Amino acid sequence: MNNYRQFYKEAEPIWLKGLSKELNICMDTVFEGTYKNLFLLIAGSTYYQVFVNKKLIHYGPERRAKNCFSIDRVSVPDLCDDDKITIRCIGYNCRSFSNVNQNSFLIAELISEDKVVAATGKKEFKYYNNIMHEKDVVRYSSQRNFSEVWDYRKIMKEYEIERTSVDGEFAMRKTPYSEYTEFQAERAEVLRYKTVDELSGPIFEYLINPPKNFDHFNYDKIKEKPLEFYLRTRIDKNGKMELERWKFNSIQAGFLNIEAEVYEDAELIIVFAEQLDKNERPNLKCLDSSNIIKYYLPKGKHTVCSLEPYTEMYCEILHIKGSFDIKSVKVSELAFPEKQIKPVKIDDPEIELIYKAAIKTFRHNAVDLFMDCPSRERAGWLFDSFYTARAEFELTGASKIEDSFLRNFLDGGIYSGKGGVTEMCYPSEVYSNNFIPQWSMWYVLEVYEYTELRKGSIAKDKFKKQIYDLIDYFKSYENEYGLLERLGGWNFVEWSKLNTRVQDVSWPTNMLYSKMLKKIGELYNDDELLRKSELLRQVITDMSFDGKLFHDRAIRKDGVLKNTDEFSETAQYYSIYFGIADNTDKFRTIFDILYGRCKIDELSDYTEIEPSDAIPGIYMRLDLLVNFKKYDLATKYIKKYFLDMARTTGTLWERKSGITSRDHGFAAFVAVLIRKIIKNNNNIQFERVVNYE
């Protein structure tokens, strides 16, 4: 199907001739003229930025499933004599977690007062192979595409284009358009540095020993290696070269802008991170990402903008060659529009600080789909989406992003390696061909809440075949007790030692499985699945509960399943969360842990109980406390877990230790909990507060 002509009067899909399948090609499409009342219709398989002169006004597209393309309608300011519109596209042709891999194309039409004034492949646009953007560079991360090196000394020339064949379905964008507020960093200090032979840390393994199916350029043949250069630098007051430190007042997510005046041709790098390492320098290891952009700038005044969005709080600018002054470092924030979030009055200043951090985290991670983080991956992960979807509906009263997110999984999010199971993140092409079976179960739980509680625009019958295919997939792993045993893929139950205890029979996984079956039964009036869910609940209790706590797993030895002596705090929360344990004397110890009446290290009958981490143990606990109306206790733990995060970065983190992403989408769910607490404590009726189980 190819329906773009329904939306475009003249434009054709195009790309630079002979380069539509090449890795990491940057194309500039330029229009100059004097017009008023302009708007741009633009779509593509590539990421693109739209500039009026040097001001960024749009980034797209809305990411969709393979062979599905969203059209952005972008309002353009009136153009005067010297004004210029530049559409900067990047055709990666690269397997990544953040987008599907498709041949590059752009289609765009500029319209003024119902008249087409420019159309790709037809009239008025000029096209350039942007050779200032270096093609042969390292990957930014193992999950995203390529890093950036720019040489503004090079001169672009017009380049021949060709019409590209596009087999796919076009539709107008349905998710909200982002805002591009600018935030200014402050210059913290100016130091000196030197270079040495020894690296301060290892080159990321995926760069020097890339895995199978990992699209890349050969590291040994790459000329520009700013990461390696940076790892050879040391702060030294007697060093010959200058280093500037810049700092934002909180983590920002968006496009890095540098304004510089160059007196003698310059070479520099900007290094950025969410946190500092032990040497008080930007910590690149925490995200395993090449958070470095290199610039060559000729003499003159320059304002340069990164091609991709990143997260940053701390920046270093290293002077390598030439003479220049950095006038400003800014971020053009890429975020969900703040005006669409319903306000709430909060009297407690500490809770207000956490709430604002949750809102900021939501806005950074809910742009065109629900992302895990706006840094390392920018990927549409299931499970994360379960909680972020709740946040969207609570904060906005709608499910516009969730509509698009779930439609992507309907249109293309089935894992190709196994029948029925979903991709772990989508739109994506995961080079490892891995998947997380538990995420398919969370997907079903999200679909249930989306269709039954949030009343989303996609009818539940649209999901039915996909969901029943999932049931067939999991049946093949059921043992003689109906329990899932030795599930394939990357099994994930929590960011703690609990995740080393997922084979042979993971009790938390089977608790989740029981709940999934129950929700499918309720969704489609399937009594057989309801009975199966109840039977599984009884089996789990009989086989994994020792009278006080649930075990983490059982291992099969000599044909017999036997529980290990491994226990975790999170397994107990799973048992309540998914309806295995109830608030009776039988499960008193578990509820004592939940309510903080006893600490896990005070249970003398157990050698060690693994404490919960953020995902999902801590969130399960908080969700349960709020649903059981323990509002003061929930408030206490919200402060315990999140106040330091909010004070430190103004965002909420992936792990409670902060060792990885410090701006993580699912953490926006904290805003939902806070709003529920405020509503119930003050007897306020918000427009949207859904009471989840």
C-alpha positions as CSV (number, residue, x, y, z in Angstrom):
1,M,0.0,0.0,0.0
2,N,1.3,3.5,-0.9
3,N,-1.2,6.2,0.0
4,Y,1.0,9.3,0.3
5,R,-0.9,11.0,-2.5
6,Q,-3.9,11.4,-0.2
7,F,-1.8,14.0,1.7
8,Y,0.6,15.5,-0.8
9,K,-0.4,17.4,-3.9
10,E,2.9,17.4,-5.6
11,A,5.8,16.1,-3.5
12,E,7.5,12.8,-4.1
13,P,9.6,10.7,-1.7
14,I,13.3,11.3,-2.5
15,W,16.9,10.8,-1.3
16,L,20.4,11.5,-2.4
17,K,21.0,9.5,-5.6
18,G,22.6,6.1,-4.9
19,L,22.7,6.6,-1.1
20,S,19.3,5.5,0.2
21,K,20.8,2.2,1.6
22,E,24.1,3.7,2.9
23,L,24.9,4.0,6.6
24,N,24.9,7.4,8.3
25,I,24.1,9.8,5.5
26,C,23.1,13.4,6.3
27,M,21.1,15.3,3.8
28,D,20.1,19.0,3.9
29,T,17.0,20.1,2.0
30,V,16.9,23.9,1.7
31,F,14.3,26.5,0.7
32,E,14.7,30.2,0.4
33,G,11.9,32.7,-0.4
34,T,9.5,35.3,1.0
35,Y,6.2,33.9,2.1
36,K,3.6,34.2,4.9
37,N,1.1,31.7,6.5
38,L,3.4,28.8,5.9
39,F,3.2,25.2,7.0
40,L,5.2,22.1,6.2
41,L,4.0,18.6,5.6
42,I,6.9,16.3,6.2
43,A,7.5,12.6,6.6
44,G,10.3,10.1,6.2
45,S,12.0,7.0,7.4
46,T,14.8,9.1,8.8
47,Y,15.1,11.4,11.7
48,Y,14.9,15.1,10.7
49,Q,15.2,18.5,12.2
50,V,13.6,21.7,10.7
51,F,15.4,25.0,11.1
52,V,14.4,28.5,10.2
53,N,17.8,30.1,9.8
54,K,19.6,28.6,12.8
55,K,16.6,28.2,15.1
56,L,15.2,24.7,15.6
57,I,11.4,24.6,15.2
58,H,10.7,20.9,14.8
59,Y,12.1,17.3,15.2
60,G,10.5,14.2,13.8
61,P,9.1,12.0,12.8
62,E,6.7,10.3,15.2
63,R,8.1,6.8,15.2
64,R,5.9,4.1,13.8
65,A,6.0,0.4,13.0
66,K,7.9,-0.8,9.9
67,N,6.3,0.5,6.6
68,C,4.1,2.9,8.5
69,F,4.9,6.6,8.3
70,S,3.5,9.6,10.2
71,I,3.2,13.0,8.5
72,D,4.0,16.0,10.6
73,R,2.2,19.3,10.0
74,V,4.7,22.0,11.1
75,S,3.8,25.7,11.3
76,V,6.6,27.8,9.9
77,P,7.2,31.5,10.7
78,D,6.8,34.1,8.0
79,L,9.9,34.3,5.8
80,C,11.6,37.5,4.8
81,D,14.2,38.1,2.1
82,D,17.2,36.4,3.7
83,D,15.4,33.7,5.6
84,K,16.0,30.0,5.0
85,I,14.3,26.8,5.9
86,T,16.6,23.8,6.3
87,I,15.4,20.3,6.7
88,R,18.3,18.2,8.1
89,C,17.8,14.5,7.7
90,I,19.9,11.6,8.9
91,G,19.6,8.3,7.1
92,Y,21.1,5.7,9.4
93,N,20.2,2.4,7.7
94,C,21.1,0.8,11.0
95,R,19.6,-1.7,13.3
96,S,18.9,-0.1,16.7
97,F,16.6,-0.2,19.7
98,S,15.3,3.3,18.9
99,N,13.9,2.8,15.4
100,V,13.1,0.3,12.7
101,N,15.7,-0.1,9.9
102,Q,14.4,1.2,6.6
103,N,15.8,2.6,3.4
104,S,16.2,6.4,3.7
105,F,13.6,8.8,2.2
106,L,12.1,12.2,2.8
107,I,8.9,13.7,1.5
108,A,8.0,17.3,2.2
109,E,5.7,20.0,0.9
110,L,5.8,23.6,1.9
111,I,2.4,25.3,1.6
112,S,1.3,28.9,1.8
113,E,-2.3,29.9,1.6
114,D,-3.3,26.6,0.0
115,K,-0.6,26.9,-2.6
116,V,2.4,24.5,-2.8
117,V,5.5,26.6,-3.0
118,A,8.0,23.8,-2.6
119,A,7.8,20.1,-3.0
120,T,10.5,17.4,-2.8
121,G,11.3,15.9,-6.1
122,K,9.4,18.6,-7.9
123,K,10.2,22.2,-7.3
124,E,12.1,24.9,-5.3
125,F,14.0,22.8,-2.8
126,K,17.7,22.4,-3.1
127,Y,19.5,19.3,-1.9
128,Y,22.9,18.8,-0.3
129,N,24.9,15.8,0.8
130,N,26.0,17.3,4.1
131,I,29.6,16.3,4.1
132,M,30.2,18.5,7.2
133,H,28.7,15.6,9.0
134,E,31.4,12.9,9.2
135,K,30.0,9.6,8.0
136,D,32.5,7.0,9.3
137,V,32.2,7.3,13.1
138,V,31.6,5.0,16.1
139,R,28.1,4.1,17.3
140,Y,26.8,6.4,20.0
141,S,25.7,3.4,22.1
142,S,25.0,-0.3,21.6
143,Q,21.3,0.6,21.4
144,R,21.2,3.8,19.4
145,N,22.7,4.8,16.1
146,F,25.9,6.8,15.4
147,S,27.8,9.5,17.3
148,E,28.5,12.9,15.8
149,V,31.6,14.5,14.4
150,W,31.2,17.8,12.4
151,D,33.7,19.6,10.2
152,Y,32.3,23.1,9.4
153,R,35.4,23.9,7.3
154,K,34.0,21.8,4.5
155,I,31.8,23.3,1.8
156,M,28.5,21.5,0.8
157,K,27.6,21.4,-2.8
158,E,24.2,20.6,-4.4
159,Y,23.7,16.9,-4.9
160,E,21.5,15.0,-7.4
161,I,18.5,13.2,-5.9
162,E,16.3,10.3,-7.0
163,R,12.8,9.3,-6.4
164,T,12.7,6.4,-3.9
165,S,10.2,3.6,-3.9
166,V,8.2,3.6,-0.7
167,D,5.9,0.7,0.1
168,G,4.0,1.7,3.2
169,E,1.0,3.4,4.8
170,F,1.0,7.1,5.6
171,A,-1.2,8.9,8.2
172,M,-1.2,12.2,10.0
173,R,0.6,12.4,13.3
174,K,-1.6,11.8,16.3
175,T,0.7,12.4,19.2
176,P,1.3,15.9,20.6
177,Y,4.0,18.0,19.1
178,S,7.0,18.7,21.3
179,E,8.1,22.0,22.8
180,Y,11.6,23.4,22.3
181,T,12.3,25.5,25.3
182,E,15.9,26.7,25.6
183,F,17.9,26.1,28.8
184,Q,21.2,27.8,29.5
185,A,24.2,26.1,31.2
186,E,26.5,28.1,33.4
187,R,30.3,28.1,33.0
188,A,31.5,26.6,36.3
189,E,35.2,26.8,35.9
190,V,38.1,26.9,33.4
191,L,41.0,24.4,33.9
192,R,44.0,23.0,32.1
193,Y,44.5,19.5,30.8
194,K,47.1,17.3,29.2
195,T,47.1,14.1,27.2
196,V,48.8,10.9,28.2
197,D,49.3,7.5,26.5
198,E,47.3,5.5,29.0
199,L,43.5,5.3,28.7
200,S,41.5,6.3,31.8
201,G,39.0,3.5,31.1
202,P,38.3,0.8,28.5
203,I,36.9,1.5,25.0
204,F,33.4,0.2,25.0
205,E,33.4,-3.5,24.0
206,Y,30.7,-3.1,21.4
207,L,33.0,-0.6,19.5
208,I,36.1,-2.8,19.3
209,N,34.5,-6.2,19.3
210,P,31.1,-5.6,17.8
211,P,28.5,-8.3,18.1
212,K,26.8,-10.1,15.2
213,N,24.4,-8.1,13.1
214,F,25.7,-4.9,14.8
215,D,25.8,-2.3,12.0
216,H,29.1,-0.3,12.3
217,F,32.2,1.0,10.7
218,N,35.4,-0.8,11.4
219,Y,37.0,0.8,14.5
220,D,40.5,0.4,13.2
221,K,39.7,2.2,10.0
222,I,37.8,5.1,11.6
223,K,39.8,8.4,11.5
224,E,37.9,10.3,14.1
225,K,38.0,8.8,17.6
226,P,37.1,11.5,20.1
227,L,36.2,9.0,22.8
228,E,39.7,7.5,22.7
229,F,41.2,11.0,22.7
230,Y,39.1,12.0,25.7
231,L,40.1,8.9,27.7
232,R,43.7,10.0,27.3
233,T,43.2,13.4,28.9
234,R,43.9,14.3,32.5
235,I,43.2,17.5,34.4
236,D,46.5,19.2,35.1
237,K,47.1,22.8,36.2
238,N,50.3,22.8,34.2
239,G,48.6,21.3,31.1
240,K,49.0,23.1,27.8
241,M,45.4,23.0,26.8
242,E,42.2,24.6,28.2
243,L,39.1,22.8,29.4
244,E,35.8,24.5,30.3
245,R,33.3,23.0,32.7
246,W,29.6,23.9,32.1
247,K,26.7,22.8,34.3
248,F,22.9,22.9,34.0
249,N,20.9,23.2,37.2
250,S,19.2,19.8,36.5
251,I,19.3,17.1,33.8
252,Q,18.2,18.4,30.5
253,A,17.0,16.4,27.5
254,G,17.3,17.7,24.0
255,F,19.6,19.2,21.4
256,L,23.0,20.7,22.5
257,N,23.6,24.1,21.1
258,I,27.0,25.8,21.3
259,E,27.6,29.5,20.4
260,A,31.3,30.2,19.7
261,E,33.4,33.0,18.2
262,V,36.5,31.5,16.5
263,Y,39.6,33.6,15.9
264,E,41.7,30.9,14.5
265,D,40.4,27.6,13.0
266,A,39.3,25.5,15.9
267,E,39.1,21.9,16.9
268,L,37.1,21.0,20.1
269,I,35.0,18.3,21.7
270,I,32.1,18.7,24.0
271,V,31.7,15.8,26.5
272,F,28.4,15.5,28.4
273,A,26.8,13.3,31.0
274,E,24.0,13.0,33.6
275,Q,26.5,12.5,36.4
276,L,30.2,12.8,37.3
277,D,32.7,10.0,37.9
278,K,35.1,9.6,40.8
279,N,37.4,12.1,39.2
280,E,34.6,14.7,38.9
281,R,34.5,14.4,35.2
282,P,31.5,13.4,33.0
283,N,30.7,9.8,33.6
284,L,30.4,8.0,30.2
285,K,30.5,4.5,31.7
286,C,27.2,4.8,33.5
287,L,25.3,4.7,30.2
288,D,28.0,3.0,28.1
289,S,27.6,5.8,25.6
290,S,29.9,7.9,23.5
291,N,28.6,11.2,24.9
292,I,31.0,13.3,22.9
293,I,30.5,15.5,19.9
294,K,33.5,16.8,18.0
295,Y,33.6,20.0,16.0
296,Y,36.0,21.6,13.5
297,L,35.1,25.3,13.2
298,P,36.6,27.9,10.8
299,K,37.2,31.5,11.8
300,G,34.0,33.4,12.4
301,K,30.9,33.3,14.6
302,H,29.1,29.9,14.9
303,T,25.9,28.5,16.4
304,V,25.9,24.7,16.1
305,C,23.2,22.3,17.1
306,S,23.5,18.6,17.7
307,L,21.8,16.3,15.2
308,E,20.4,14.0,17.9
309,P,18.8,14.6,21.3
310,Y,20.8,13.7,24.4
311,T,20.6,14.1,28.2
312,E,23.1,16.2,30.0
313,M,23.7,18.0,33.3
314,Y,27.5,18.3,33.2
315,C,29.6,19.3,30.2
316,E,33.3,19.7,29.4
317,I,34.5,21.6,26.4
318,L,38.1,20.6,25.5
319,H,40.1,23.1,23.4
320,I,42.3,21.0,21.1
321,K,43.5,23.4,18.5
322,G,42.9,27.0,17.5
323,S,41.7,30.1,19.3
324,F,38.0,30.6,20.3
325,D,35.6,31.7,22.9
326,I,32.5,29.7,23.9
327,K,29.7,32.3,24.3
328,S,27.0,29.9,25.5
329,V,26.0,26.3,26.0
330,K,22.3,25.6,25.7
331,V,19.8,22.8,25.3
332,S,16.7,23.0,23.1
333,E,14.5,20.8,25.2
334,L,12.7,17.9,23.4
335,A,9.7,17.3,25.7
336,F,6.0,16.6,26.0
337,P,4.1,20.0,26.0
338,E,3.8,21.2,29.6
339,K,0.6,23.0,29.0
340,Q,-1.3,19.7,28.4
341,I,-0.5,18.5,32.0
342,K,-3.2,19.2,34.5
343,P,-2.0,21.3,37.4
344,V,-2.2,20.3,41.1
345,K,-1.6,22.2,44.3
346,I,0.9,20.6,46.7
347,D,1.5,22.0,50.1
348,D,4.4,19.8,51.2
349,P,7.6,21.3,49.6
350,E,9.5,18.0,49.5
351,I,6.6,16.2,47.8
352,E,6.3,19.1,45.4
353,L,9.9,18.8,44.5
354,I,9.5,15.0,43.8
355,Y,6.3,15.7,41.9
356,K,8.1,18.2,39.6
357,A,10.9,15.7,39.0
358,A,8.3,13.1,38.1
359,I,6.6,15.5,35.6
360,K,10.0,16.4,34.0
361,T,10.8,12.8,33.7
362,F,7.5,12.1,32.1
363,R,7.9,15.0,29.6
364,H,11.4,13.8,28.6
365,N,10.2,10.2,28.0
366,A,6.8,10.7,26.4
367,V,7.6,12.5,23.2
368,D,6.2,10.4,20.3
369,L,6.1,7.1,22.3
370,F,6.9,5.8,25.8
371,M,10.6,5.5,26.1
372,D,12.7,3.9,28.8
373,C,15.2,6.9,28.8
374,P,16.0,9.9,26.6
375,S,19.7,9.0,26.6
376,R,21.2,5.6,26.1
377,E,18.3,4.0,24.1
378,R,15.3,6.2,23.5
379,A,13.5,2.9,23.0
380,G,9.8,2.1,23.3
381,W,10.0,-0.6,26.0
382,L,7.2,-2.7,27.3
383,F,6.8,-2.9,31.1
384,D,8.1,0.7,31.3
385,S,5.1,1.7,29.2
386,F,2.7,0.0,31.7
387,Y,3.6,2.7,34.3
388,T,4.2,5.6,31.9
389,A,0.8,5.0,30.3
390,R,-0.8,5.4,33.7
391,A,1.1,8.6,34.1
392,E,-0.1,10.0,30.8
393,F,-3.7,9.3,31.5
394,E,-3.6,10.7,35.0
395,L,-1.6,13.8,34.0
396,T,-3.4,14.7,30.8
397,G,-6.8,12.9,30.9
398,A,-6.1,11.2,27.6
399,S,-4.0,8.3,26.1
400,K,-2.8,9.9,22.9
401,I,0.8,8.6,23.1
402,E,-0.4,5.2,24.4
403,D,-2.7,5.0,21.4
404,S,0.3,5.3,19.1
405,F,2.5,3.1,21.2
406,L,0.1,0.1,21.3
407,R,-0.8,0.6,17.6
408,N,2.9,0.1,16.8
409,F,2.8,-3.3,18.6
410,L,-0.3,-4.2,16.7
411,D,1.2,-3.2,13.3
412,G,4.6,-4.8,13.7
413,G,5.7,-5.6,17.3
414,I,5.6,-9.3,17.1
415,Y,9.0,-10.9,17.6
416,S,10.1,-12.6,14.4
417,G,12.1,-15.4,16.1
418,K,9.2,-16.9,18.1
419,G,5.6,-17.2,17.2
420,G,3.3,-15.0,19.3
421,V,5.6,-13.3,21.7
422,T,6.1,-9.6,21.4
423,E,9.2,-7.6,20.9
424,M,10.7,-6.3,24.1
425,C,10.8,-2.8,22.7
426,Y,9.4,-1.4,19.5
427,P,9.7,0.3,16.9
428,S,13.1,-1.3,16.8
429,E,15.4,-3.8,15.2
430,V,17.3,-5.4,18.0
431,Y,20.5,-6.8,16.5
432,S,20.8,-9.5,19.2
433,N,17.3,-10.9,18.3
434,N,16.6,-11.1,22.0
435,F,13.3,-10.7,23.7
436,I,11.9,-10.6,27.3
437,P,9.0,-13.1,27.7
438,Q,7.8,-11.3,30.9
439,W,7.3,-8.1,28.9
440,S,4.7,-9.8,26.8
441,M,2.7,-10.5,30.0
442,W,3.0,-6.9,31.1
443,Y,1.8,-5.9,27.6
444,V,-1.4,-7.9,28.2
445,L,-1.9,-6.1,31.5
446,E,-1.4,-2.8,29.8
447,V,-3.9,-3.7,27.1
448,Y,-6.4,-4.6,29.7
449,E,-6.1,-1.3,31.5
450,Y,-6.0,0.7,28.2
451,T,-9.2,-0.9,26.9
452,E,-11.2,-1.4,30.1
453,L,-10.1,1.5,32.4
454,R,-8.7,4.2,30.2
455,K,-11.1,3.5,27.3
456,G,-8.5,3.9,24.6
457,S,-9.4,4.4,21.0
458,I,-8.3,0.9,19.9
459,A,-11.0,-1.7,20.5
460,K,-10.0,-4.8,22.6
461,D,-11.0,-7.1,19.7
462,K,-8.1,-5.7,17.7
463,F,-5.7,-7.3,20.3
464,K,-7.5,-10.6,20.6
465,K,-5.6,-12.7,18.0
466,Q,-2.3,-11.4,19.2
467,I,-3.1,-12.1,22.8
468,Y,-4.3,-15.6,22.2
469,D,-1.2,-16.3,20.1
470,L,0.7,-15.3,23.2
471,I,-1.2,-17.9,25.3
472,D,-0.2,-20.6,22.7
473,Y,3.4,-19.5,23.0
474,F,3.5,-19.8,26.8
475,K,1.6,-23.1,26.8
476,S,4.7,-24.7,25.2
477,Y,6.6,-23.9,28.4
478,E,4.1,-25.2,30.9
479,N,5.2,-28.2,33.0
480,E,3.2,-30.9,34.7
481,Y,1.9,-28.4,37.2
482,G,0.9,-25.8,34.7
483,L,3.9,-23.6,35.7
484,L,6.1,-21.9,33.3
485,E,9.5,-23.6,33.3
486,R,12.8,-22.6,31.6
487,L,11.3,-19.8,29.6
488,G,13.4,-18.7,26.6
489,G,14.8,-15.3,25.9
490,W,16.2,-12.8,28.4
491,N,14.1,-13.4,31.5
492,F,13.6,-10.2,33.6
493,V,11.9,-9.8,36.9
494,E,13.9,-7.1,38.6
495,W,17.1,-5.0,38.7
496,S,18.5,-6.9,41.7
497,K,20.0,-10.3,42.5
498,L,16.4,-11.7,42.0
499,N,17.2,-11.5,38.3
500,T,19.9,-14.1,38.7
501,R,17.2,-16.5,40.0
502,V,14.9,-16.9,37.0
503,Q,15.5,-20.5,36.1
504,D,14.2,-23.2,36.2
505,V,10.8,-22.1,37.7
506,S,10.6,-18.4,38.6
507,W,7.9,-17.8,41.2
508,P,7.5,-14.1,40.4
509,T,7.2,-14.9,36.7
510,N,4.5,-17.4,37.4
511,M,2.6,-15.0,39.7
512,L,2.6,-12.6,36.7
513,Y,1.5,-15.3,34.4
514,S,-1.4,-16.1,36.6
515,K,-2.5,-12.5,36.6
516,M,-2.1,-12.3,32.8
517,L,-4.4,-15.3,32.3
518,K,-7.0,-13.8,34.7
519,K,-7.0,-10.5,32.8
520,I,-7.4,-12.2,29.4
521,G,-10.3,-14.2,30.9
522,E,-11.9,-11.0,32.1
523,L,-11.2,-9.2,28.8
524,Y,-12.8,-11.8,26.6
525,N,-15.2,-13.6,29.0
526,D,-13.1,-16.8,28.9
527,D,-14.1,-18.9,31.9
528,E,-11.5,-21.5,31.1
529,L,-8.7,-19.0,31.5
530,L,-10.2,-17.7,34.7
531,R,-10.3,-21.2,36.1
532,K,-6.7,-21.8,34.9
533,S,-5.5,-18.6,36.6
534,E,-7.1,-19.6,39.9
535,L,-5.7,-23.1,39.8
536,L,-2.2,-21.6,39.1
537,R,-2.6,-19.3,42.0
538,Q,-3.2,-22.2,44.3
539,V,-0.3,-24.2,42.8
540,I,2.1,-21.3,43.4
541,T,1.0,-20.9,47.0
542,D,1.2,-24.6,47.7
543,M,4.7,-25.1,46.1
544,S,6.5,-21.8,46.8
545,F,5.2,-20.5,50.2
546,D,7.1,-21.7,53.2
547,G,4.6,-20.5,55.8
548,K,6.1,-17.0,56.0
549,L,7.6,-16.0,52.6
550,F,7.5,-17.0,49.0
551,H,10.7,-18.5,47.6
552,D,12.3,-16.9,44.5
553,R,12.6,-20.0,42.4
554,A,12.7,-23.8,42.1
555,I,15.3,-25.9,40.3
556,R,14.6,-29.3,38.8
557,K,17.1,-31.9,39.9
558,D,16.7,-35.6,39.0
559,G,13.3,-34.8,37.6
560,V,12.0,-33.2,40.7
561,L,11.4,-29.5,41.3
562,K,12.9,-28.2,44.6
563,N,12.9,-24.7,46.0
564,T,16.2,-23.0,46.6
565,D,17.0,-21.2,49.8
566,E,16.8,-17.8,48.0
567,F,14.3,-15.2,49.0
568,S,13.8,-11.6,48.0
569,E,11.7,-8.6,49.2
570,T,10.3,-8.2,45.6
571,A,9.0,-11.7,45.3
572,Q,6.8,-10.9,48.3
573,Y,5.5,-7.8,46.6
574,Y,4.8,-9.8,43.4
575,S,2.7,-12.1,45.5
576,I,0.4,-9.3,46.7
577,Y,0.5,-7.3,43.5
578,F,-0.7,-10.3,41.4
579,G,-3.3,-11.6,43.9
580,I,-1.5,-14.7,45.2
581,A,-1.2,-13.4,48.8
582,D,-4.1,-11.6,50.6
583,N,-4.2,-9.7,53.9
584,T,-4.9,-12.6,56.2
585,D,-3.0,-14.2,59.1
586,K,-1.5,-16.7,56.7
587,F,0.5,-14.0,54.9
588,R,1.0,-11.7,57.9
589,T,4.8,-11.6,57.5
590,I,4.6,-10.5,53.9
591,F,2.3,-7.6,54.9
592,D,4.5,-6.8,57.8
593,I,7.3,-6.3,55.3
594,L,5.1,-4.2,53.0
595,Y,4.0,-1.9,55.9
596,G,7.5,-1.6,57.3
597,R,6.5,-3.3,60.6
598,C,9.5,-5.6,60.2
599,K,12.6,-5.2,58.2
600,I,13.9,-8.0,55.9
601,D,17.2,-8.2,57.7
602,E,15.4,-8.8,61.0
603,L,13.8,-12.1,59.9
604,S,16.0,-14.5,61.9
605,D,14.8,-17.6,60.0
606,Y,16.4,-16.4,56.8
607,T,20.1,-16.1,56.0
608,E,19.6,-13.3,53.5
609,I,16.7,-11.6,51.8
610,E,17.5,-9.6,48.7
611,P,16.2,-6.0,49.0
612,S,14.1,-4.5,46.2
613,D,15.4,-2.2,43.6
614,A,13.3,0.4,41.7
615,I,12.2,-1.7,38.8
616,P,9.7,-3.0,39.8
617,G,9.9,-3.8,43.5
618,I,9.9,-0.3,44.9
619,Y,7.1,0.8,42.6
620,M,5.0,-2.3,43.4
621,R,5.4,-1.5,47.1
622,L,4.3,2.2,46.7
623,D,1.4,1.2,44.4
624,L,0.2,-1.3,47.0
625,L,0.5,1.2,49.9
626,V,-1.6,3.8,48.1
627,N,-4.2,1.2,47.0
628,F,-4.4,0.0,50.6
629,K,-4.9,3.7,51.7
630,K,-1.7,3.8,53.7
631,Y,-1.2,7.4,52.5
632,D,1.1,8.6,55.3
633,L,3.3,5.5,55.0
634,A,3.4,5.9,51.2
635,T,4.4,9.5,51.5
636,K,7.2,8.5,53.9
637,Y,8.6,6.0,51.4
638,I,8.2,8.3,48.4
639,K,10.4,10.8,50.2
640,K,12.8,8.0,51.3
641,Y,13.2,6.7,47.7
642,F,13.0,9.8,45.6
643,L,13.8,13.0,47.5
644,D,17.5,12.7,47.0
645,M,17.0,12.0,43.3
646,A,14.8,15.1,42.9
647,R,17.3,17.3,44.7
648,T,20.3,15.9,42.8
649,T,19.1,16.0,39.2
650,G,15.5,17.2,39.1
651,T,14.5,13.9,37.5
652,L,13.9,10.3,38.7
653,W,16.2,7.4,38.1
654,E,16.3,3.8,36.7
655,R,18.0,2.3,39.7
656,K,17.8,3.5,43.3
657,S,21.7,3.8,43.4
658,G,21.7,6.0,40.3
659,I,24.4,4.0,38.6
660,T,22.6,4.0,35.3
661,S,20.0,6.3,33.7
662,R,19.0,9.2,35.9
663,D,16.0,10.2,33.7
664,H,13.8,7.1,33.3
665,G,10.3,7.0,32.0
666,F,8.5,4.6,34.3
667,A,9.5,6.7,37.3
668,A,6.9,9.3,36.1
669,F,4.4,6.9,37.8
670,V,5.4,8.6,41.1
671,A,3.3,11.6,40.0
672,V,0.2,9.4,39.8
673,L,0.8,8.1,43.4
674,I,1.3,11.7,44.7
675,R,-1.9,12.9,43.0
676,K,-3.9,10.0,44.5
677,I,-2.5,10.7,48.0
678,I,-3.4,14.4,47.7
679,K,-6.9,13.6,46.4
680,N,-7.7,11.3,49.3
681,N,-6.0,13.3,52.0
682,N,-7.9,16.5,51.0
683,N,-11.1,14.9,49.6
684,I,-10.4,16.5,46.2
685,Q,-12.1,15.2,43.1
686,F,-9.6,15.3,40.2
687,E,-10.9,15.0,36.7
688,R,-8.8,11.8,36.2
689,V,-7.9,9.4,39.0
690,V,-8.2,5.7,38.0
691,N,-8.2,3.2,40.8
692,Y,-6.1,0.4,39.5
693,E,-6.1,-2.9,41.4
